[in-house]
Amino acid sequence: MRPIQECHSNYILSSLLAAGLLFAHAAHGGAQTYQPLSASVQISLNHSVSDQAPPKLTFASQQEYHTWLNDTSRRLERRIPDAGYRVDFLKTVYYEATRAGLDPQLVLGLIQVESGFKKYAVSSAGARGYMQVMPFWLNLIGQRKGNLFHLRTNLRYGCIILRHYLDMEKGDLYRALGRYNGSLGKPEYPNLVNAAWHVR
């Protein structure tokens, strides 16, 4: 079974490289669409982005932690050359993803497609940072003075927003990703994120 999965992953990796997607320089960020939220949802999302606890990694063992961190860090070396920042980035991705009930690999795939791992990426629609979060979310569920280029702030909002869309779509990742990118109903974006997610 494992050789088949590896062949499939290698095929996807080759396809992404050929298409220029794996190491593309331009961000592919879309735009979440503003939709009024009920008071209860707004309060719930506000609580979700408010917690100030420091990031912590939770693994079954120290060996599992070091394996994940070392393997993932090595894969991102070309994208994020600073080793110290890269480790901090991965710890924060892991913490914010698991805190929101998301697979960290999914979040890394989304970041790859949305911003190409560029901290200061800005889309034509105005989405910002690693996870290409639209500024209206600051007013809607957070603090107006929040900085969406700040690592933890960007990942916190991005993960909470994706979780919100997953809940809206009753766990349908394809539709949730479409909402996240502002391309609901179109296959290109969910397919890109899914491919990037499974390559890792």
C-alpha positions as CSV (number, residue, x, y, z in Angstrom):
1,M,0.0,0.0,0.0
2,R,2.8,2.4,0.9
3,P,4.6,2.2,-2.5
4,I,1.3,3.1,-4.3
5,Q,0.8,6.1,-2.0
6,E,4.4,7.2,-2.6
7,C,4.0,6.8,-6.4
8,H,0.8,8.9,-6.2
9,S,2.5,11.6,-4.1
10,N,5.4,11.6,-6.5
11,Y,3.1,12.0,-9.5
12,I,1.3,14.9,-7.8
13,L,4.6,16.5,-6.9
14,S,5.8,16.2,-10.5
15,S,2.6,17.6,-11.8
16,L,2.8,20.6,-9.4
17,L,6.4,21.3,-10.3
18,A,5.6,21.0,-14.0
19,A,2.7,23.5,-13.6
20,G,5.0,25.8,-11.6
21,L,2.7,25.6,-8.6
22,L,4.8,24.1,-5.9
23,F,7.4,26.9,-6.0
24,A,5.4,29.6,-7.6
25,H,6.4,33.1,-6.7
26,A,3.0,34.7,-7.1
27,A,0.3,34.3,-4.4
28,H,-2.9,32.6,-5.5
29,G,-5.0,34.2,-2.8
30,G,-8.7,34.8,-3.4
31,A,-11.1,36.7,-1.2
32,Q,-13.4,35.5,1.5
33,T,-16.8,37.1,0.9
34,Y,-18.3,39.3,3.6
35,Q,-21.6,37.8,5.0
36,P,-23.4,39.1,8.0
37,L,-23.1,36.7,11.0
38,S,-25.7,36.0,13.6
39,A,-24.9,37.5,17.0
40,S,-24.2,34.0,18.5
41,V,-21.8,33.1,15.7
42,Q,-20.1,36.4,15.9
43,I,-19.6,36.1,19.7
44,S,-18.4,32.5,19.3
45,L,-15.8,33.5,16.6
46,N,-14.7,36.5,18.7
47,H,-14.0,34.2,21.7
48,S,-12.1,31.8,19.3
49,V,-9.7,34.6,18.2
50,S,-9.3,36.1,21.6
51,D,-7.3,33.5,23.5
52,Q,-3.8,34.6,24.2
53,A,-2.3,31.2,25.3
54,P,1.2,30.6,23.9
55,P,1.6,28.0,21.2
56,K,2.3,24.5,22.4
57,L,2.8,21.3,20.4
58,T,1.0,18.2,21.6
59,F,2.4,14.9,20.3
60,A,2.2,11.4,21.6
61,S,6.0,11.4,22.2
62,Q,9.0,13.6,21.9
63,Q,10.2,11.4,19.0
64,E,7.0,12.0,17.1
65,Y,7.4,15.8,17.7
66,H,11.0,15.9,16.5
67,T,10.2,13.8,13.5
68,W,7.3,16.0,12.3
69,L,9.2,19.2,13.0
70,N,12.4,18.1,11.3
71,D,10.8,16.6,8.3
72,T,8.4,19.5,7.7
73,S,11.1,22.1,8.4
74,R,13.4,20.5,5.8
75,R,10.7,20.6,3.2
76,L,10.2,24.4,3.8
77,E,13.8,25.3,3.8
78,R,13.7,26.9,0.4
79,R,10.6,28.8,1.2
80,I,11.6,30.0,4.7
81,P,15.4,30.1,4.9
82,D,15.7,31.3,8.5
83,A,15.8,28.1,10.5
84,G,14.7,29.8,13.8
85,Y,11.7,31.6,12.2
86,R,10.8,28.4,10.2
87,V,10.5,26.4,13.5
88,D,8.5,29.2,15.1
89,F,6.3,29.3,12.0
90,L,5.7,25.5,12.1
91,K,5.0,25.4,15.8
92,T,2.4,28.2,15.3
93,V,0.8,26.5,12.3
94,Y,0.5,23.3,14.3
95,Y,-0.9,25.0,17.4
96,E,-3.5,27.1,15.5
97,A,-4.6,24.3,13.2
98,T,-5.1,21.7,16.0
99,R,-6.7,24.4,18.2
100,A,-9.3,24.9,15.4
101,G,-9.7,21.2,14.8
102,L,-7.8,21.2,11.5
103,D,-5.1,19.0,10.1
104,P,-1.8,21.1,10.1
105,Q,-0.9,19.6,6.8
106,L,-4.2,21.0,5.3
107,V,-3.3,24.4,6.7
108,L,0.2,24.2,5.2
109,G,-1.3,23.2,1.8
110,L,-3.7,26.2,2.0
111,I,-0.8,28.5,2.8
112,Q,1.2,27.1,-0.1
113,V,-1.6,27.9,-2.5
114,E,-2.8,31.1,-1.0
115,S,0.5,33.0,-0.4
116,G,3.4,30.7,-1.4
117,F,4.6,31.1,2.2
118,K,5.0,34.8,1.8
119,K,4.3,36.6,5.1
120,Y,3.5,40.0,3.5
121,A,1.6,38.7,0.5
122,V,-1.4,40.9,-0.5
123,S,-3.9,39.7,-3.1
124,S,-5.6,42.0,-5.7
125,A,-8.7,41.8,-3.5
126,G,-6.8,43.0,-0.4
127,A,-6.4,39.6,1.4
128,R,-3.3,39.6,3.6
129,G,-0.5,37.4,4.9
130,Y,0.2,33.7,4.9
131,M,-3.5,32.6,4.9
132,Q,-4.7,35.6,2.9
133,V,-7.2,36.9,5.4
134,M,-9.6,39.7,4.3
135,P,-9.4,42.8,6.6
136,F,-13.1,42.9,7.2
137,W,-12.7,39.9,9.6
138,L,-10.9,42.2,12.0
139,N,-14.0,44.4,12.4
140,L,-16.4,41.5,12.3
141,I,-14.9,39.1,14.9
142,G,-11.7,40.7,16.3
143,Q,-9.9,43.8,17.0
144,R,-9.8,46.6,14.4
145,K,-6.2,47.4,15.3
146,G,-5.1,43.8,14.7
147,N,-2.2,43.2,12.3
148,L,-2.9,40.5,9.7
149,F,0.8,40.4,8.8
150,H,1.6,39.2,12.3
151,L,2.4,35.5,12.2
152,R,0.1,34.3,15.0
153,T,-2.7,36.7,14.2
154,N,-2.8,35.7,10.6
155,L,-2.8,32.0,11.3
156,R,-5.3,32.4,14.2
157,Y,-7.8,34.2,11.9
158,G,-7.2,31.9,8.9
159,C,-7.7,28.7,10.9
160,I,-10.8,30.1,12.7
161,I,-12.3,31.2,9.4
162,L,-11.7,27.9,7.7
163,R,-13.2,26.1,10.7
164,H,-16.2,28.4,10.5
165,Y,-16.7,27.5,6.8
166,L,-16.3,23.8,7.5
167,D,-19.0,24.1,10.1
168,M,-21.3,26.0,7.7
169,E,-20.8,23.3,5.1
170,K,-21.3,20.4,7.6
171,G,-17.7,19.2,7.1
172,D,-17.6,19.4,3.3
173,L,-14.0,20.4,2.8
174,Y,-14.5,21.1,-1.0
175,R,-17.2,23.7,-0.3
176,A,-15.5,25.1,2.7
177,L,-12.3,25.7,0.7
178,G,-14.4,27.3,-2.0
179,R,-15.9,29.7,0.5
180,Y,-12.4,30.5,1.9
181,N,-11.1,31.4,-1.5
182,G,-14.3,33.1,-2.7
183,S,-14.6,30.6,-5.5
184,L,-17.4,28.4,-4.2
185,G,-18.5,25.8,-6.7
186,K,-15.3,25.9,-8.8
187,P,-13.0,22.9,-8.5
188,E,-9.6,24.6,-9.2
189,Y,-8.8,26.0,-5.8
190,P,-10.0,23.0,-3.6
191,N,-8.1,20.7,-6.0
192,L,-4.9,22.7,-5.7
193,V,-5.1,22.8,-1.9
194,N,-5.9,19.1,-1.7
195,A,-2.9,18.3,-4.0
196,A,-0.5,20.5,-2.0
197,W,-1.8,19.0,1.3
198,H,-1.2,15.4,0.2
199,V,2.2,16.1,-1.3
200,R,3.7,16.9,2.1
